[in-house]
C-alpha cells in the first residue's frame, strides 16, 4: 500500500519530471534536431554554390539558432530527469 507522502511525491514530483523528459525528448529529437539538419544542409549548399557573405551569414545564424534550441532541449531533458530522480529517491526513503 502506498502512503500519503509517497503518493504526493509521485503526483507532484515524479510525474511532472517524467512529463518534462517526454516533452523535451519529443521537442528535441522530433522537431528541433531535424530542423538543425536541414539548416546545416542549406548552409553547406550555399557554401558549395559560392553564395555571398550576407547569405552565408543569414544561413549560419539560422543554423546556430537551431543548434542552441537542440542544446536547450537537452538541458531540459536532464533537468526533468533530475526532478524525477529526486522524487524517486524521496519515495525510496519513505518508511511504511
ROKE-196793 format. One record per atom (N, C-alpha, C): residue number from 1; residue in three letters; atom name; x, y, z. Coordinates in pm, 1 decimal, padded with zeros to 6 digits, always signed. Example, Ala and Ser with C-alpha at 12.3 -4.5 7.8 and 13.67 -1.06 7.14 Angstrom:
<rec milum="1" nufi="Ala" selum="N" x="+01319.0" y="-00569.0" z="+00780.0"/>
<rec milum="1" nufi="Ala" selum="CA" x="+01230.0" y="-00450.0" z="+00780.0"/>
<rec milum="1" nufi="Ala" selum="C" x="+01320.0" y="-00330.0" z="+00780.0"/>
<rec milum="2" nufi="Ser" selum="N" x="+01285.0" y="-00225.0" z="+00708.0"/>
<rec milum="2" nufi="Ser" selum="CA" x="+01367.0" y="-00106.0" z="+00714.0"/>
<rec milum="2" nufi="Ser" selum="C" x="+01290.0" y="+00003.0" z="+00787.0"/>
//
This chain:
<rec milum="1" nufi="Unk" selum="N" x="+00084.8" y="-00119.4" z="+00000.0"/>
<rec milum="1" nufi="Unk" selum="CA" x="+00000.0" y="+00000.0" z="+00000.0"/>
<rec milum="1" nufi="Unk" selum="C" x="+00088.5" y="+00124.6" z="+00000.0"/>
<rec milum="2" nufi="Unk" selum="N" x="+00050.3" y="+00220.5" z="-00078.2"/>
<rec milum="2" nufi="Unk" selum="CA" x="+00128.4" y="+00343.6" z="-00089.4"/>
<rec milum="2" nufi="Unk" selum="C" x="+00075.4" y="+00445.1" z="+00011.9"/>
<rec milum="3" nufi="Unk" selum="N" x="+00168.7" y="+00509.0" z="+00083.7"/>
<rec milum="3" nufi="Unk" selum="CA" x="+00125.8" y="+00606.3" z="+00184.4"/>
<rec milum="3" nufi="Unk" selum="C" x="+00109.0" y="+00745.0" z="+00122.0"/>
<rec milum="4" nufi="Unk" selum="N" x="+00063.1" y="+00838.3" z="+00202.0"/>
<rec milum="4" nufi="Unk" selum="CA" x="+00031.6" y="+00972.3" z="+00152.5"/>
<rec milum="4" nufi="Unk" selum="C" x="+00152.9" y="+01047.7" z="+00101.9"/>
<rec milum="5" nufi="Unk" selum="N" x="+00266.1" y="+01033.9" z="+00172.6"/>
<rec milum="5" nufi="Unk" selum="CA" x="+00386.1" y="+01106.6" z="+00130.6"/>
<rec milum="5" nufi="Unk" selum="C" x="+00436.0" y="+01053.5" z="-00004.1"/>
<rec milum="6" nufi="Unk" selum="N" x="+00436.1" y="+00921.1" z="-00020.0"/>
<rec milum="6" nufi="Unk" selum="CA" x="+00481.2" y="+00862.5" z="-00146.5"/>
<rec milum="6" nufi="Unk" selum="C" x="+00388.9" y="+00901.7" z="-00261.1"/>
<rec milum="7" nufi="Unk" selum="N" x="+00260.0" y="+00902.8" z="-00234.7"/>
<rec milum="7" nufi="Unk" selum="CA" x="+00163.8" y="+00942.3" z="-00338.0"/>
<rec milum="7" nufi="Unk" selum="C" x="+00183.0" y="+01088.6" z="-00376.6"/>
<rec milum="8" nufi="Unk" selum="N" x="+00207.5" y="+01173.3" z="-00277.1"/>
<rec milum="8" nufi="Unk" selum="CA" x="+00230.6" y="+01315.2" z="-00304.2"/>
<rec milum="8" nufi="Unk" selum="C" x="+00356.3" y="+01334.1" z="-00388.5"/>
<rec milum="9" nufi="Unk" selum="N" x="+00464.2" y="+01264.5" z="-00351.7"/>
<rec milum="9" nufi="Unk" selum="CA" x="+00587.1" y="+01274.6" z="-00430.2"/>
<rec milum="9" nufi="Unk" selum="C" x="+00566.4" y="+01222.4" z="-00571.9"/>
<rec milum="10" nufi="Unk" selum="N" x="+00492.7" y="+01116.1" z="-00583.9"/>
<rec milum="10" nufi="Unk" selum="CA" x="+00467.5" y="+01058.3" z="-00715.2"/>
<rec milum="10" nufi="Unk" selum="C" x="+00389.3" y="+01155.2" z="-00803.6"/>
<rec milum="11" nufi="Unk" selum="N" x="+00285.1" y="+01215.1" z="-00747.3"/>
<rec milum="11" nufi="Unk" selum="CA" x="+00198.6" y="+01304.0" z="-00826.2"/>
<rec milum="11" nufi="Unk" selum="C" x="+00259.7" y="+01441.3" z="-00852.3"/>
<rec milum="12" nufi="Unk" selum="N" x="+00336.0" y="+01493.7" z="-00755.5"/>
<rec milum="12" nufi="Unk" selum="CA" x="+00384.7" y="+01631.1" z="-00767.1"/>
<rec milum="12" nufi="Unk" selum="C" x="+00530.7" y="+01643.5" z="-00811.6"/>
<rec milum="13" nufi="Unk" selum="N" x="+00605.1" y="+01531.8" z="-00809.0"/>
<rec milum="13" nufi="Unk" selum="CA" x="+00746.1" y="+01540.0" z="-00846.9"/>
<rec milum="13" nufi="Unk" selum="C" x="+00780.2" y="+01441.6" z="-00959.4"/>
<rec milum="14" nufi="Unk" selum="N" x="+00748.4" y="+01313.9" z="-00941.3"/>
<rec milum="14" nufi="Unk" selum="CA" x="+00790.1" y="+01213.4" z="-01039.3"/>
<rec milum="14" nufi="Unk" selum="C" x="+00714.7" y="+01229.9" z="-01170.7"/>
<rec milum="15" nufi="Unk" selum="N" x="+00583.2" y="+01238.5" z="-01167.6"/>
<rec milum="15" nufi="Unk" selum="CA" x="+00506.0" y="+01251.7" z="-01291.5"/>
<rec milum="15" nufi="Unk" selum="C" x="+00537.6" y="+01380.9" z="-01367.1"/>
<rec milum="16" nufi="Unk" selum="N" x="+00547.2" y="+01497.7" z="-01300.7"/>
<rec milum="16" nufi="Unk" selum="CA" x="+00587.5" y="+01617.6" z="-01375.8"/>
<rec milum="16" nufi="Unk" selum="C" x="+00729.4" y="+01606.5" z="-01433.6"/>
<rec milum="17" nufi="Unk" selum="N" x="+00821.3" y="+01544.0" z="-01359.1"/>
<rec milum="17" nufi="Unk" selum="CA" x="+00956.0" y="+01523.2" z="-01411.8"/>
<rec milum="17" nufi="Unk" selum="C" x="+00954.2" y="+01435.5" z="-01535.2"/>
<rec milum="18" nufi="Unk" selum="N" x="+00872.9" y="+01329.5" z="-01531.3"/>
<rec milum="18" nufi="Unk" selum="CA" x="+00860.8" y="+01240.8" z="-01647.3"/>
<rec milum="18" nufi="Unk" selum="C" x="+00797.4" y="+01315.7" z="-01765.0"/>
<rec milum="19" nufi="Unk" selum="N" x="+00704.2" y="+01404.0" z="-01737.0"/>
<rec milum="19" nufi="Unk" selum="CA" x="+00642.2" y="+01483.0" z="-01843.3"/>
<rec milum="19" nufi="Unk" selum="C" x="+00743.7" y="+01576.4" z="-01908.7"/>
<rec milum="20" nufi="Unk" selum="N" x="+00829.4" y="+01638.9" z="-01828.5"/>
<rec milum="20" nufi="Unk" selum="CA" x="+00934.1" y="+01726.1" z="-01882.7"/>
<rec milum="20" nufi="Unk" selum="C" x="+01030.5" y="+01645.8" z="-01968.7"/>
<rec milum="21" nufi="Unk" selum="N" x="+01067.3" y="+01526.0" z="-01922.1"/>
<rec milum="21" nufi="Unk" selum="CA" x="+01156.9" y="+01440.0" z="-02000.1"/>
<rec milum="21" nufi="Unk" selum="C" x="+01092.2" y="+01403.9" z="-02133.8"/>
<rec milum="22" nufi="Unk" selum="N" x="+00967.2" y="+01362.6" z="-02130.0"/>
<rec milum="22" nufi="Unk" selum="CA" x="+00898.7" y="+01323.3" z="-02252.3"/>
<rec milum="22" nufi="Unk" selum="C" x="+00883.1" y="+01437.9" z="-02351.1"/>
<rec milum="23" nufi="Unk" selum="N" x="+00840.3" y="+01552.6" z="-02300.8"/>
<rec milum="23" nufi="Unk" selum="CA" x="+00821.3" y="+01667.5" z="-02390.0"/>
<rec milum="23" nufi="Unk" selum="C" x="+00953.6" y="+01717.8" z="-02446.8"/>
<rec milum="24" nufi="Unk" selum="N" x="+01056.4" y="+01721.4" z="-02363.7"/>
<rec milum="24" nufi="Unk" selum="CA" x="+01186.7" y="+01768.0" z="-02411.4"/>
<rec milum="24" nufi="Unk" selum="C" x="+01245.4" y="+01672.5" z="-02513.6"/>
<rec milum="25" nufi="Unk" selum="N" x="+01229.6" y="+01542.9" z="-02490.1"/>
<rec milum="25" nufi="Unk" selum="CA" x="+01280.5" y="+01445.3" z="-02585.8"/>
<rec milum="25" nufi="Unk" selum="C" x="+01206.1" y="+01456.8" z="-02718.2"/>
<rec milum="26" nufi="Unk" selum="N" x="+01074.4" y="+01470.3" z="-02711.7"/>
<rec milum="26" nufi="Unk" selum="CA" x="+00996.1" y="+01484.7" z="-02834.7"/>
<rec milum="26" nufi="Unk" selum="C" x="+01034.9" y="+01612.7" z="-02907.9"/>
<rec milum="27" nufi="Unk" selum="N" x="+01036.8" y="+01722.7" z="-02834.3"/>
<rec milum="27" nufi="Unk" selum="CA" x="+01065.1" y="+01851.4" z="-02896.6"/>
<rec milum="27" nufi="Unk" selum="C" x="+01205.7" y="+01853.0" z="-02954.7"/>
<rec milum="28" nufi="Unk" selum="N" x="+01300.9" y="+01794.2" z="-02884.0"/>
<rec milum="28" nufi="Unk" selum="CA" x="+01438.7" y="+01798.0" z="-02930.3"/>
<rec milum="28" nufi="Unk" selum="C" x="+01466.0" y="+01704.1" z="-03045.6"/>
<rec milum="29" nufi="Unk" selum="N" x="+01421.5" y="+01578.0" z="-03033.8"/>
<rec milum="29" nufi="Unk" selum="CA" x="+01456.6" y="+01478.5" z="-03134.2"/>
<rec milum="29" nufi="Unk" selum="C" x="+01363.0" y="+01478.9" z="-03254.7"/>
<rec milum="30" nufi="Unk" selum="N" x="+01237.7" y="+01514.5" z="-03234.9"/>
<rec milum="30" nufi="Unk" selum="CA" x="+01141.1" y="+01508.5" z="-03345.6"/>
<rec milum="30" nufi="Unk" selum="C" x="+01128.4" y="+01643.5" z="-03416.3"/>
<rec milum="31" nufi="Unk" selum="N" x="+01138.0" y="+01752.9" z="-03343.4"/>
<rec milum="31" nufi="Unk" selum="CA" x="+01114.6" y="+01883.8" z="-03404.7"/>
<rec milum="31" nufi="Unk" selum="C" x="+01243.5" y="+01963.0" z="-03430.1"/>
<rec milum="32" nufi="Unk" selum="N" x="+01325.3" y="+01980.8" z="-03326.4"/>
<rec milum="32" nufi="Unk" selum="CA" x="+01439.7" y="+02071.5" z="-03339.7"/>
<rec milum="32" nufi="Unk" selum="C" x="+01559.0" y="+02009.4" z="-03411.6"/>
<rec milum="33" nufi="Unk" selum="N" x="+01590.7" y="+01883.8" z="-03382.6"/>
<rec milum="33" nufi="Unk" selum="CA" x="+01708.0" y="+01823.8" z="-03445.9"/>
<rec milum="33" nufi="Unk" selum="C" x="+01693.3" y="+01812.1" z="-03598.2"/>
<rec milum="34" nufi="Unk" selum="N" x="+01578.8" y="+01767.2" z="-03649.7"/>
<rec milum="34" nufi="Unk" selum="CA" x="+01565.5" y="+01767.4" z="-03797.2"/>
<rec milum="34" nufi="Unk" selum="C" x="+01575.0" y="+01907.8" z="-03857.7"/>
<rec milum="35" nufi="Unk" selum="N" x="+01524.9" y="+02008.4" z="-03786.5"/>
<rec milum="35" nufi="Unk" selum="CA" x="+01538.0" y="+02146.0" z="-03836.1"/>
<rec milum="35" nufi="Unk" selum="C" x="+01684.8" y="+02188.1" z="-03839.2"/>
<rec milum="36" nufi="Unk" selum="N" x="+01763.2" y="+02142.8" z="-03740.8"/>
<rec milum="36" nufi="Unk" selum="CA" x="+01906.9" y="+02171.5" z="-03741.4"/>
<rec milum="36" nufi="Unk" selum="C" x="+01975.4" y="+02104.4" z="-03859.3"/>
<rec milum="37" nufi="Unk" selum="N" x="+01938.1" y="+01982.0" z="-03889.3"/>
<rec milum="37" nufi="Unk" selum="CA" x="+01997.5" y="+01910.6" z="-04002.8"/>
<rec milum="37" nufi="Unk" selum="C" x="+01965.5" y="+01983.6" z="-04133.5"/>
<rec milum="38" nufi="Unk" selum="N" x="+01842.1" y="+02027.0" z="-04148.8"/>
<rec milum="38" nufi="Unk" selum="CA" x="+01802.6" y="+02099.7" z="-04270.9"/>
<rec milum="38" nufi="Unk" selum="C" x="+01879.4" y="+02231.2" z="-04281.4"/>
<rec milum="39" nufi="Unk" selum="N" x="+01892.4" y="+02304.0" z="-04170.7"/>
<rec milum="39" nufi="Unk" selum="CA" x="+01964.8" y="+02430.8" z="-04172.8"/>
<rec milum="39" nufi="Unk" selum="C" x="+02112.1" y="+02408.4" z="-04205.7"/>
<rec milum="40" nufi="Unk" selum="N" x="+02169.5" y="+02300.7" z="-04153.1"/>
<rec milum="40" nufi="Unk" selum="CA" x="+02308.7" y="+02269.7" z="-04182.0"/>
<rec milum="40" nufi="Unk" selum="C" x="+02327.3" y="+02234.6" z="-04329.7"/>
<rec milum="41" nufi="Unk" selum="N" x="+02235.4" y="+02156.5" z="-04385.1"/>
<rec milum="41" nufi="Unk" selum="CA" x="+02243.6" y="+02121.3" z="-04526.8"/>
<rec milum="41" nufi="Unk" selum="C" x="+02227.4" y="+02244.3" z="-04615.7"/>
<rec milum="42" nufi="Unk" selum="N" x="+02139.2" y="+02334.7" z="-04575.1"/>
<rec milum="42" nufi="Unk" selum="CA" x="+02121.0" y="+02458.5" z="-04652.7"/>
<rec milum="42" nufi="Unk" selum="C" x="+02248.4" y="+02542.0" z="-04650.5"/>
<rec milum="43" nufi="Unk" selum="N" x="+02310.4" y="+02552.3" z="-04533.0"/>
<rec milum="43" nufi="Unk" selum="CA" x="+02435.6" y="+02627.5" z="-04522.5"/>
<rec milum="43" nufi="Unk" selum="C" x="+02544.0" y="+02564.5" z="-04610.4"/>
<rec milum="44" nufi="Unk" selum="N" x="+02555.8" y="+02432.5" z="-04605.5"/>
<rec milum="44" nufi="Unk" selum="CA" x="+02655.9" y="+02363.2" z="-04687.3"/>
<rec milum="44" nufi="Unk" selum="C" x="+02630.6" y="+02383.5" z="-04836.7"/>
<rec milum="45" nufi="Unk" selum="N" x="+02503.1" y="+02380.6" z="-04875.8"/>
<rec milum="45" nufi="Unk" selum="CA" x="+02473.6" y="+02401.1" z="-05018.3"/>
<rec milum="45" nufi="Unk" selum="C" x="+02505.7" y="+02543.7" z="-05061.1"/>
<rec milum="46" nufi="Unk" selum="N" x="+02483.1" y="+02640.5" z="-04973.6"/>
<rec milum="46" nufi="Unk" selum="CA" x="+02518.8" y="+02778.9" z="-05006.9"/>
<rec milum="46" nufi="Unk" selum="C" x="+02669.8" y="+02794.8" z="-05019.6"/>
<rec milum="47" nufi="Unk" selum="N" x="+02744.3" y="+02725.8" z="-04933.9"/>
<rec milum="47" nufi="Unk" selum="CA" x="+02890.7" y="+02731.2" z="-04944.3"/>
<rec milum="47" nufi="Unk" selum="C" x="+02936.0" y="+02670.8" z="-05076.8"/>
<rec milum="48" nufi="Unk" selum="N" x="+02878.1" y="+02557.7" z="-05113.6"/>
<rec milum="48" nufi="Unk" selum="CA" x="+02915.7" y="+02491.7" z="-05239.3"/>
<rec milum="48" nufi="Unk" selum="C" x="+02879.4" y="+02576.9" z="-05361.6"/>
<rec milum="49" nufi="Unk" selum="N" x="+02771.7" y="+02654.3" z="-05350.3"/>
<rec milum="49" nufi="Unk" selum="CA" x="+02728.8" y="+02738.7" z="-05462.1"/>
<rec milum="49" nufi="Unk" selum="C" x="+02810.6" y="+02867.5" z="-05472.1"/>
<rec milum="50" nufi="Unk" selum="N" x="+02887.6" y="+02896.2" z="-05368.7"/>
<rec milum="50" nufi="Unk" selum="CA" x="+02965.2" y="+03020.2" z="-05368.9"/>
<rec milum="50" nufi="Unk" selum="C" x="+02879.2" y="+03141.7" z="-05341.1"/>
<rec milum="51" nufi="Unk" selum="N" x="+02786.1" y="+03128.5" z="-05248.0"/>
<rec milum="51" nufi="Unk" selum="CA" x="+02694.8" y="+03238.1" z="-05214.5"/>
<rec milum="51" nufi="Unk" selum="C" x="+02771.2" y="+03353.8" z="-05151.3"/>
<rec milum="52" nufi="Unk" selum="N" x="+02706.0" y="+03469.7" z="-05149.5"/>
<rec milum="52" nufi="Unk" selum="CA" x="+02766.8" y="+03589.2" z="-05093.1"/>
<rec milum="52" nufi="Unk" selum="C" x="+02775.0" y="+03584.0" z="-04941.2"/>
<rec milum="53" nufi="Unk" selum="N" x="+02849.4" y="+03679.2" z="-04888.0"/>
<rec milum="53" nufi="Unk" selum="CA" x="+02873.3" y="+03682.3" z="-04744.7"/>
<rec milum="53" nufi="Unk" selum="C" x="+02743.0" y="+03703.8" z="-04666.4"/>
<rec milum="54" nufi="Unk" selum="N" x="+02654.7" y="+03786.9" z="-04716.7"/>
<rec milum="54" nufi="Unk" selum="CA" x="+02529.9" y="+03813.4" z="-04646.1"/>
<rec milum="54" nufi="Unk" selum="C" x="+02443.0" y="+03687.5" z="-04638.3"/>
<rec milum="55" nufi="Unk" selum="N" x="+02432.1" y="+03615.1" z="-04748.2"/>
<rec milum="55" nufi="Unk" selum="CA" x="+02353.5" y="+03491.4" z="-04748.6"/>
<rec milum="55" nufi="Unk" selum="C" x="+02414.1" y="+03387.4" z="-04654.5"/>
<rec milum="56" nufi="Unk" selum="N" x="+02546.6" y="+03377.2" z="-04654.6"/>
<rec milum="56" nufi="Unk" selum="CA" x="+02612.7" y="+03282.7" z="-04564.6"/>
<rec milum="56" nufi="Unk" selum="C" x="+02593.7" y="+03322.6" z="-04418.8"/>
<rec milum="57" nufi="Unk" selum="N" x="+02598.4" y="+03451.8" z="-04392.0"/>
<rec milum="57" nufi="Unk" selum="CA" x="+02578.8" y="+03498.8" z="-04255.5"/>
<rec milum="57" nufi="Unk" selum="C" x="+02438.1" y="+03465.6" z="-04206.4"/>
<rec milum="58" nufi="Unk" selum="N" x="+02338.3" y="+03487.3" z="-04290.1"/>
<rec milum="58" nufi="Unk" selum="CA" x="+02199.4" y="+03457.5" z="-04252.0"/>
<rec milum="58" nufi="Unk" selum="C" x="+02181.0" y="+03308.2" z="-04230.5"/>
<rec milum="59" nufi="Unk" selum="N" x="+02235.1" y="+03226.3" z="-04320.9"/>
<rec milum="59" nufi="Unk" selum="CA" x="+02222.4" y="+03081.2" z="-04307.3"/>
<rec milum="59" nufi="Unk" selum="C" x="+02295.4" y="+03031.7" z="-04183.3"/>
<rec milum="60" nufi="Unk" selum="N" x="+02412.5" y="+03086.5" z="-04154.1"/>
<rec milum="60" nufi="Unk" selum="CA" x="+02487.0" y="+03046.1" z="-04034.4"/>
<rec milum="60" nufi="Unk" selum="C" x="+02411.3" y="+03085.7" z="-03908.2"/>
<rec milum="61" nufi="Unk" selum="N" x="+02348.5" y="+03202.9" z="-03911.2"/>
<rec milum="61" nufi="Unk" selum="CA" x="+02270.1" y="+03247.9" z="-03795.8"/>
<rec milum="61" nufi="Unk" selum="C" x="+02152.3" y="+03153.1" z="-03770.0"/>
<rec milum="62" nufi="Unk" selum="N" x="+02083.5" y="+03113.7" z="-03876.0"/>
<rec milum="62" nufi="Unk" selum="CA" x="+01971.7" y="+03019.9" z="-03860.1"/>
<rec milum="62" nufi="Unk" selum="C" x="+02019.1" y="+02885.6" z="-03807.4"/>
<rec milum="63" nufi="Unk" selum="N" x="+02133.6" y="+02839.3" z="-03856.6"/>
<rec milum="63" nufi="Unk" selum="CA" x="+02187.5" y="+02712.5" z="-03808.6"/>
<rec milum="63" nufi="Unk" selum="C" x="+02224.4" y="+02721.2" z="-03660.2"/>
<rec milum="64" nufi="Unk" selum="N" x="+02286.0" y="+02831.0" z="-03620.0"/>
<rec milum="64" nufi="Unk" selum="CA" x="+02322.9" y="+02847.4" z="-03479.4"/>
<rec milum="64" nufi="Unk" selum="C" x="+02199.5" y="+02857.0" z="-03389.4"/>
<rec milum="65" nufi="Unk" selum="N" x="+02093.3" y="+02917.8" z="-03439.6"/>
<rec milum="65" nufi="Unk" selum="CA" x="+01968.9" y="+02925.2" z="-03363.5"/>
<rec milum="65" nufi="Unk" selum="C" x="+01914.0" y="+02785.1" z="-03337.7"/>
<rec milum="66" nufi="Unk" selum="N" x="+01912.4" y="+02702.6" z="-03439.9"/>
<rec milum="66" nufi="Unk" selum="CA" x="+01864.4" y="+02565.2" z="-03422.1"/>
<rec milum="66" nufi="Unk" selum="C" x="+01958.2" y="+02485.6" z="-03331.6"/>
<rec milum="67" nufi="Unk" selum="N" x="+02086.5" y="+02511.7" z="-03341.6"/>
<rec milum="67" nufi="Unk" selum="CA" x="+02183.7" y="+02442.4" z="-03257.3"/>
<rec milum="67" nufi="Unk" selum="C" x="+02160.4" y="+02475.4" z="-03109.1"/>
<rec milum="68" nufi="Unk" selum="N" x="+02133.3" y="+02601.3" z="-03079.8"/>
<rec milum="68" nufi="Unk" selum="CA" x="+02103.6" y="+02640.4" z="-02941.0"/>
<rec milum="68" nufi="Unk" selum="C" x="+01973.7" y="+02576.7" z="-02893.1"/>
<rec milum="69" nufi="Unk" selum="N" x="+01872.2" y="+02570.6" z="-02980.5"/>
<rec milum="69" nufi="Unk" selum="CA" x="+01746.3" y="+02508.1" z="-02941.8"/>
<rec milum="69" nufi="Unk" selum="C" x="+01766.2" y="+02362.3" z="-02904.9"/>
<rec milum="70" nufi="Unk" selum="N" x="+01844.3" y="+02289.4" z="-02983.9"/>
<rec milum="70" nufi="Unk" selum="CA" x="+01870.5" y="+02148.3" z="-02953.5"/>
<rec milum="70" nufi="Unk" selum="C" x="+01945.5" y="+02136.6" z="-02821.1"/>
<rec milum="71" nufi="Unk" selum="N" x="+02041.0" y="+02224.7" z="-02797.8"/>
<rec milum="71" nufi="Unk" selum="CA" x="+02115.5" y="+02223.1" z="-02671.9"/>
<rec milum="71" nufi="Unk" selum="C" x="+02026.2" y="+02249.1" z="-02551.7"/>
<rec milum="72" nufi="Unk" selum="N" x="+01936.7" y="+02345.5" z="-02563.6"/>
<rec milum="72" nufi="Unk" selum="CA" x="+01846.7" y="+02375.0" z="-02452.5"/>
<rec milum="72" nufi="Unk" selum="C" x="+01744.9" y="+02263.7" z="-02431.1"/>
<rec milum="73" nufi="Unk" selum="N" x="+01704.8" y="+02196.3" z="-02538.3"/>
<rec milum="73" nufi="Unk" selum="CA" x="+01616.9" y="+02079.9" z="-02521.8"/>
<rec milum="73" nufi="Unk" selum="C" x="+01686.8" y="+01971.8" z="-02440.7"/>
<rec milum="74" nufi="Unk" selum="N" x="+01815.4" y="+01952.3" z="-02465.3"/>
<rec milum="74" nufi="Unk" selum="CA" x="+01893.0" y="+01856.4" z="-02387.0"/>
<rec milum="74" nufi="Unk" selum="C" x="+01904.9" y="+01898.5" z="-02241.6"/>
<rec milum="75" nufi="Unk" selum="N" x="+01917.3" y="+02028.4" z="-02218.2"/>
<rec milum="75" nufi="Unk" selum="CA" x="+01924.4" y="+02078.1" z="-02080.6"/>
<rec milum="75" nufi="Unk" selum="C" x="+01793.5" y="+02050.5" z="-02006.6"/>
<rec milum="76" nufi="Unk" selum="N" x="+01680.7" y="+02076.6" z="-02071.0"/>
<rec milum="76" nufi="Unk" selum="CA" x="+01551.5" y="+02048.1" z="-02008.7"/>
<rec milum="76" nufi="Unk" selum="C" x="+01533.0" y="+01899.2" z="-01984.7"/>
<rec milum="77" nufi="Unk" selum="N" x="+01584.6" y="+01817.3" z="-02075.4"/>
<rec milum="77" nufi="Unk" selum="CA" x="+01577.9" y="+01672.0" z="-02058.3"/>
<rec milum="77" nufi="Unk" selum="C" x="+01651.4" y="+01630.3" z="-01931.6"/>
<rec milum="78" nufi="Unk" selum="N" x="+01770.9" y="+01682.3" z="-01912.5"/>
<rec milum="78" nufi="Unk" selum="CA" x="+01849.2" y="+01649.2" z="-01792.8"/>
<rec milum="78" nufi="Unk" selum="C" x="+01780.5" y="+01702.7" z="-01666.9"/>
<rec milum="79" nufi="Unk" selum="N" x="+01726.6" y="+01823.3" z="-01672.5"/>
<rec milum="79" nufi="Unk" selum="CA" x="+01657.4" y="+01877.8" z="-01555.4"/>
<rec milum="79" nufi="Unk" selum="C" x="+01534.7" y="+01794.5" z="-01519.1"/>
<rec milum="80" nufi="Unk" selum="N" x="+01461.3" y="+01749.3" z="-01619.2"/>
<rec milum="80" nufi="Unk" selum="CA" x="+01346.1" y="+01662.3" z="-01592.5"/>
<rec milum="80" nufi="Unk" selum="C" x="+01387.5" y="+01532.7" z="-01528.2"/>
<rec milum="81" nufi="Unk" selum="N" x="+01498.3" y="+01475.4" z="-01575.5"/>
<rec milum="81" nufi="Unk" selum="CA" x="+01548.4" y="+01352.2" z="-01514.2"/>
<rec milum="81" nufi="Unk" selum="C" x="+01592.1" y="+01375.8" z="-01370.4"/>
<rec milum="82" nufi="Unk" selum="N" x="+01652.1" y="+01491.0" z="-01344.9"/>
<rec milum="82" nufi="Unk" selum="CA" x="+01694.5" y="+01525.0" z="-01208.7"/>
<rec milum="82" nufi="Unk" selum="C" x="+01574.3" y="+01538.4" z="-01116.4"/>
<rec milum="83" nufi="Unk" selum="N" x="+01470.9" y="+01607.3" z="-01161.7"/>
<rec milum="83" nufi="Unk" selum="CA" x="+01348.8" y="+01622.5" z="-01082.1"/>
<rec milum="83" nufi="Unk" selum="C" x="+01286.2" y="+01486.0" z="-01056.0"/>
<rec milum="84" nufi="Unk" selum="N" x="+01279.0" y="+01403.9" z="-01158.5"/>
<rec milum="84" nufi="Unk" selum="CA" x="+01221.8" y="+01271.0" z="-01143.8"/>
<rec milum="84" nufi="Unk" selum="C" x="+01305.2" y="+01186.9" z="-01047.5"/>
<rec milum="85" nufi="Unk" selum="N" x="+01436.3" y="+01197.0" z="-01055.5"/>
<rec milum="85" nufi="Unk" selum="CA" x="+01523.9" y="+01122.7" z="-00965.2"/>
<rec milum="85" nufi="Unk" selum="C" x="+01508.4" y="+01165.3" z="-00821.1"/>
<rec milum="86" nufi="Unk" selum="N" x="+01489.4" y="+01293.9" z="-00797.2"/>
<rec milum="86" nufi="Unk" selum="CA" x="+01467.4" y="+01341.9" z="-00660.5"/>
<rec milum="86" nufi="Unk" selum="C" x="+01338.4" y="+01283.4" z="-00604.9"/>
<rec milum="87" nufi="Unk" selum="N" x="+01234.4" y="+01280.2" z="-00686.5"/>
<rec milum="87" nufi="Unk" selum="CA" x="+01108.0" y="+01222.3" z="-00641.0"/>
<rec milum="87" nufi="Unk" selum="C" x="+01119.3" y="+01073.9" z="-00613.1"/>
<rec milum="88" nufi="Unk" selum="N" x="+01187.2" y="+01000.9" z="-00699.7"/>
<rec milum="88" nufi="Unk" selum="CA" x="+01203.9" y="+00856.5" z="-00679.1"/>
<rec milum="88" nufi="Unk" selum="C" x="+01287.8" y="+00831.3" z="-00554.5"/>
<rec milum="89" nufi="Unk" selum="N" x="+01391.3" y="+00911.4" z="-00533.2"/>
<rec milum="89" nufi="Unk" selum="CA" x="+01472.0" y="+00897.1" z="-00413.1"/>
<rec milum="89" nufi="Unk" selum="C" x="+01388.5" y="+00924.5" z="-00287.5"/>
<rec milum="90" nufi="Unk" selum="N" x="+01304.4" y="+01026.1" z="-00295.1"/>
<rec milum="90" nufi="Unk" selum="CA" x="+01217.8" y="+01055.9" z="-00180.1"/>
<rec milum="90" nufi="Unk" selum="C" x="+01121.5" y="+00942.3" z="-00150.6"/>
<rec milum="91" nufi="Unk" selum="N" x="+01067.7" y="+00882.0" z="-00253.9"/>
<rec milum="91" nufi="Unk" selum="CA" x="+00977.6" y="+00767.7" z="-00234.9"/>
<rec milum="91" nufi="Unk" selum="C" x="+01052.5" y="+00650.2" z="-00174.6"/>
<rec milum="92" nufi="Unk" selum="N" x="+01176.3" y="+00629.3" z="-00222.4"/>
<rec milum="92" nufi="Unk" selum="CA" x="+01255.9" y="+00516.1" z="-00169.9"/>
<rec milum="92" nufi="Unk" selum="C" x="+01293.9" y="+00537.7" z="-00023.8"/>
<rec milum="93" nufi="Unk" selum="N" x="+01302.9" y="+00660.3" z="+00019.3"/>
<rec milum="93" nufi="Unk" selum="CA" x="+01343.4" y="+00689.9" z="+00156.8"/>
<rec milum="93" nufi="Unk" selum="C" x="+01226.9" y="+00689.3" z="+00255.5"/>
<rec milum="94" nufi="Unk" selum="N" x="+01103.0" y="+00688.4" z="+00207.1"/>
<rec milum="94" nufi="Unk" selum="CA" x="+00988.3" y="+00689.5" z="+00297.8"/>
<rec milum="94" nufi="Unk" selum="C" x="+00975.1" y="+00554.2" z="+00364.9"/>
<rec milum="95" nufi="Unk" selum="N" x="+00940.3" y="+00560.7" z="+00489.9"/>
<rec milum="95" nufi="Unk" selum="CA" x="+00921.3" y="+00437.5" z="+00568.6"/>
<rec milum="95" nufi="Unk" selum="C" x="+00772.5" y="+00409.9" z="+00578.9"/>
<rec milum="96" nufi="Unk" selum="N" x="+00735.2" y="+00286.7" z="+00556.4"/>
<rec milum="96" nufi="Unk" selum="CA" x="+00593.2" y="+00249.7" z="+00564.8"/>
<rec milum="96" nufi="Unk" selum="C" x="+00544.8" y="+00237.7" z="+00706.4"/>
//
